[in-house]
Amino acid sequence: MTKANGAQENARQTISFLGPVASYTHAAALQRFGHSDYVLRPVTTIEDIFAAVANSTADRGVVPFENSTNGIVPATLDLFANATGKYGELEIVGEEYVAVNHCIVGLPLTSVPNDAAKPNLSYITTLYSHPQAWGQCTKFLSAHLAKAEHVDTSSTSRAAELVSVGTDPVVAAISSALAAKHYKLDILADSIQNTSNNTTRFLVIRRSPTSSPAKSGSDNDGTGWKTLISFTVPHTTPGALADCLAVFKAHDLNLTGFHTRPFSSQADGGEAAWRYIFFAEFGGRRGESSVDDACRELLGVAESGRWLGSWENGTAKG
Ligand SMILES: O=C(O)C(=O)C[C@]1(C(=O)O)C=C[C@@H](O)C=C1
């Protein structure tokens, strides 16, 4: 690398995504950052993405958040819960929707005839994929691969990569057609997801700047924006959760998502079972009076709470 190239490389922003190349997270990263201002860098796990952004190895990270068929990605939510205290400085600044079209991919196999419209896959004994993919393809898997053992991998592209370095044609993967092409595998069945409009939503994260992005208390127009917050409630107080939810109604904020994950606070020694953290997503942005007031009031009734980010609605852009 020449000195000039090196300087150019330094000026580019680094984007961390769930690798290897040709994962759906890679597709989401390309969709948003696929031009010469950015260097896209694969890592192995979703936590690696959080860590890369937290320790400044990357400027931004792209993480899978929610699938239209199979719901939330628990690993991502757990990292936003920040139980270890390592990721409290991160915030969400954007979202990308990617159409997820899964395929059964395998080593080139000329001896077994396969018709994509009427696949005969009974010879496959082992199937690799990311855990999210199993739940998105239940109908096809029970109809055509009911006996195959499922082996979890860190991503669908990793599943394809593992099949490609093996030699046994009875081992296949669920991944995208792009991953099949990249890892030189055959597509043995296409569009195997339960719903034709299967879509995953990805979030873009960064380290929070020291100054607030939007002036608090102004009449910022939050139309077309979303906010995610997390909170915990005193678990022995009747009505504590209802009091928290009433705050959103009082400020006319439209709750568009609500998720719960097991969580044990530092106050409980980090060990207590059957405690929860709640995540509420709603329309609006920080800096808008109704959002700022609601967050302030929520902190008055919740045990703890954290603003995780406000970002422009990905679907609003069309
Ligand atoms: O495994 C991949 O390719 C990913 O990018 C991860 C992921 C996810 O975690 O939801 C992304 C999209 C699909 O929903 C399946 C898997």
The ligand as an SDF file (V2000), in Angstrom:
LIG
                    3D

 16 16  0  0  0  0  0  0  0  0999 V2000
  -26.8920  -15.5820    9.0990 O   0  0  0  0  0  0  0  0  0  0  0  0
  -26.9680  -14.5580    8.4170 C   0  0  0  0  0  0  0  0  0  0  0  0
  -26.7590  -14.5400    7.2030 O   0  0  0  0  0  0  0  0  0  0  0  0
  -27.2820  -13.3160    9.1050 C   0  0  0  0  0  0  0  0  0  0  0  0
  -26.9600  -12.2570    8.6110 O   0  0  0  0  0  0  0  0  0  0  0  0
  -28.0430  -13.4020   10.4120 C   0  0  0  0  0  0  0  0  0  0  0  0
  -29.5510  -13.5150   10.2320 C   0  0  0  0  0  0  0  0  0  0  0  0
  -30.2780  -13.2280   11.5820 C   0  0  0  0  0  0  0  0  0  0  0  0
  -29.6760  -13.3200   12.6280 O   0  0  0  0  0  0  0  0  0  0  0  0
  -31.4920  -12.9580   11.5280 O   0  0  0  0  0  0  0  0  0  0  0  0
  -29.9880  -12.5000    9.2840 C   0  0  0  0  0  0  0  0  0  0  0  0
  -30.9990  -12.6960    8.4240 C   0  0  0  0  0  0  0  0  0  0  0  0
  -31.8020  -13.9340    8.4490 C   0  0  0  0  0  0  0  0  0  0  0  0
  -32.9260  -13.6280    9.2570 O   0  0  0  0  0  0  0  0  0  0  0  0
  -31.0640  -15.0600    9.0610 C   0  0  0  0  0  0  0  0  0  0  0  0
  -29.9620  -14.8550    9.8190 C   0  0  0  0  0  0  0  0  0  0  0  0
  1  2  2  0
  2  3  1  0
  2  4  1  0
  4  5  2  0
  4  6  1  0
  6  7  1  0
  7  8  1  0
  7 11  1  0
  7 16  1  0
  8  9  2  0
  8 10  1  0
 11 12  2  0
 12 13  1  0
 13 14  1  0
 13 15  1  0
 15 16  2  0
M  END
$$$$
